[in-house]
């Protein structure tokens, strides 16, 4: 688990997805597989956490990476491929 601290030079993104309650588990599985197969291999990756909302309509993914890297999600083509349905 990543500890968020002012002294660490990292960026943590907070991505909130809204889903139908029937699809929450499916999205969690998809994001977990994407993290294992692709996201964790991206330059500067440190960790990622997945969280489920108690009402079933939200899933949150919080990936952390080194803040010293200059990057743009649009250029991370390996991530785009994972999320194409």
Secondary structure, DSSP 8 states (H G I E B T S, - for coil): -----TTS-EEE--EEEE--GGGHHHHHHHHHHHHHHTGGGSTTEEEEEEEE-TTSSEEEEEEEEETTS---GGG-HHHHHHH--
